[in-house]
């Protein structure tokens, strides 16, 4: 892999220059809530929150939109395709490895048996530029093997102090560097040592650990465990964990009619398997009526069924669900207790 | 690039009232939609929304498609308002359909309940197309009351097909009904068939599917000899949206007709 060096003194110039390519999305800090971060369109490179932790909503919101119009319909003209942001060229800048892994999972899900034209219209116009990070007490990407990325990015910036090492992941990334060659320099021996030192420091910074060895097997054995009922008593099934999850992709499709009663829109909108009406069918039968069944379904989808279907779990250890849960449910704690068989209600 | 979500505008040729709660739409798509028996379509009612239904017509006549629908919710209530000449949207087919190739030379036991006979009718047409290929086709059907017996005008013709026997029952008799009374599972008592060479296929309400399955198992059917139509609120049809999973399976993509051996261990099979 080609690696070049970008001095921090030139990084804002680099960021500004990316606007020539298209819309640049960066993590920003909420002025009214210090320490709370969100992805948004960059207006000025000084808005970039270099030391950010996880954002509230992951960058999937730019690819799999929270709510989008997928067709406009009219009684005479039928259903006409609408693909929002179809022509928008966009750079997702500053993504941490966990979020890049999240997008890698969505890339597979939305193009397995059928290609989702909405996701892919946006995906093919999206550039991903990653950024190294240091974990906090809710990060467990190291346990999920998502703490580093070898692909899935166009460029990846690693912080080595005065400079960033910039790994080039694609030919498009190579072009982005080549077009701005004056900003970059060669990597020197000292930089390599700094990078290894950074890696060591980062590896030693993880405080949260989850043992995922043979976890699908253990979950399969624990299908009827009382743990799920206990969890069902705590979980409010509010769906916050799904909304903030980089890999949750469930959605619903529905129509809304305009006031003229002749035209309207077909909407595709995020949904969550935790919601009470999720498995409700016409006639009133609900296939997962109680909360325990729904919360269990979410855990099994992430850690069991995804492994069966795609070969790896769909949890990237970003810690957002731990942060977002109003009932204080911690996925690491739950899965650890499943393994130990030691769950007790709080 | 073809958009898999795009509904194909389709004319309603006719609307047949099957029972007080069930109607059949006869549809004329602008181009034939080839499908396998058991595969389903996503049907759009203009301005109301989209819902999954399995055709009830013969896969050998894809130029017109019939879909038989029970009035049960929002979209189906709108379906029941449709008139000849109206236009609806179709996309699909989705799912795998019945593994009809496996049925050659076998005794096929088809067990339907209520509107569940609709998807099964597509299978029956496919089986009747080459009825001699199968050892025997036994159909057992139950409805709530005589008025709710779907496709009643066809029973006499079906009973005349060599290799085919057809029996039906109602939960409650009414009026001048003189046929069998009782649950459809009663028709599975004293079955005269070679269990080693049989498959059972069932479609109906969840509670009926459950008791039919238990009955079949108690008779001696092995789980891998039982196919069940598992239906959920499929929103995409492509194994993405996540509304229809049982264990690792997405019913829209891996079903909706599932081999019971594959799904029996998952607790939400019958809801």
Interface residues (C-beta under 8 A of the other chain):
Chain A: X70 X71 X73 X75 X78 X79 X81 X109 X110 X112 X113 X114 X115 X116 X117 X118 X223 X224 X249 X250 X251 X252 X253 X254 X255 X257 X261 X264 X266 X268 X271 X273 X278 X279 X280 X281 X282 X283 X285 X286 X287 X288 X289 X293 X297 X301 X304 X305 X308 X309
Chain B: X1 X3 X4 X5 X6 X7 X9 X44 X46 X47 X48 X49 X50 X51 X70 X72 X73 X74 X75 X76 X87 X89 X205 X206 X231 X232 X233 X235 X236 X238 X239 X240 X241 X242 X243 X245 X247 X248 X253 X265 X267 X268 X271
